[in-house]
Amino acid sequence: MNNSRVSSLDPVHIDNWKWSEFLEYTIEALSNFKLNQIEFDNKFLENRSYIGSKLNPIEVQNNTWACKTEKIKLFRAACLHAQNIASVFNLLAVPDCFFDLPFFGADFVTLPNGYLIALDLQPALKDDSKHTDKVWDKLLKIHEHWQPLLPNGGDIPKEAQKYFSPGFLWTRLPLGDEGEKLISNVIKPAYCEYLSLFLELLLKSEKVNEIRARKIFLGQKSYMEYRKEKDPARGLLNKFFGQDWTDSYIEDVLFDLTLNN
């Protein structure tokens, strides 16, 4: 396959990808920052496979958009489309550990039985008020406005709870008109407000000392290791692209704190 994307900053063009508007908005919101590309193998920039029968093949596409800035170690979006099987926008921003900031994460998934929507400013140090207070005071106001307008997403695993804030927005939506209205009228504006808060915190943040940075780094590492081990997309990616590619993508691209060090 000849890749049309040669840089992690190149635009993502996937026909009929459900979540393109969210990626476009995110890139526009980052336009005031100096963005540097992330170096990783071209097979992760853009990948395509076919599943199903020879008579009725289903094309699967995965693109990765990624950048880093002065204060963000990794800001990446995994963009997956597999026709009517799955459409995914999985975004994670990992601040440099010398800035006392949360992660910014979004996981928007279309499946044959509905949408899964998760959005948060995840803490690296959930039990550290110095890390959380300045975030949660503002985040909870946003969450309290939008979450009541959405169906409850259900319980999250106990082992995962320490990695989410009280402002974790989580829902399951039906396909069809009802789900589309909620995505347009609730999910989109909520996403914009969560991202805006993250960028506001980013702009105001000041460098911390090495002792504090080490503590933040260990909190970030705990989350990233958890995601490597428990990432729910692993099974789907294995099916689409094989185990070797999937293992390397999850461990060396999506959740790698050492990337481009």
C-alpha angles and dihedrals in degrees: 000000000000109000117223091194116072100165133047087235094057114114120266115234115181117158114241094358105163098216103045093114091060093052092046091051091049094052090048091050089054094050093102091059127078102249122203123193123248115234116227138135116296090236087072095046091063131359134172133186140163127230133179127044127336089243093051109023120181116216117222121195129187124183128177121210114190144162143163131215137188091281102023118075094190132005110175142160125201108208116195131175126177103167109248095348101070144340118189139185108184113176131177131174116196114193122216105267091237087074119068097230140131126242118260112222139174129175115184115175133180115201131170090262099045148294128308113203126187126169131168151138093235117206121235088202108029096176095048111094092194087062098041111032097073089049104040096049089066099028095056092056090056093045093048090054098051109026095067088059091061136067113259112262094216132242121329120218114277092234090057098049095087089062096058132071127229084255093064107140109208130167147148117222132192123242116249134046097328093054093043091053092050092049091050099040103033115013097047097050091041090052091050092052094047091049092045091053091049092051091046090054090046093054093048097045121111129202117270129210124269095259091055092042090054091054091049091047092054090051091050091047091053091055095045093049090049091052092048090055100038106028106146093211094065095092094049093047091048089055093049104038109011133256100279095054092042095050092049093045094052097040102035103031116019099040106017116127091187095056111135094354 
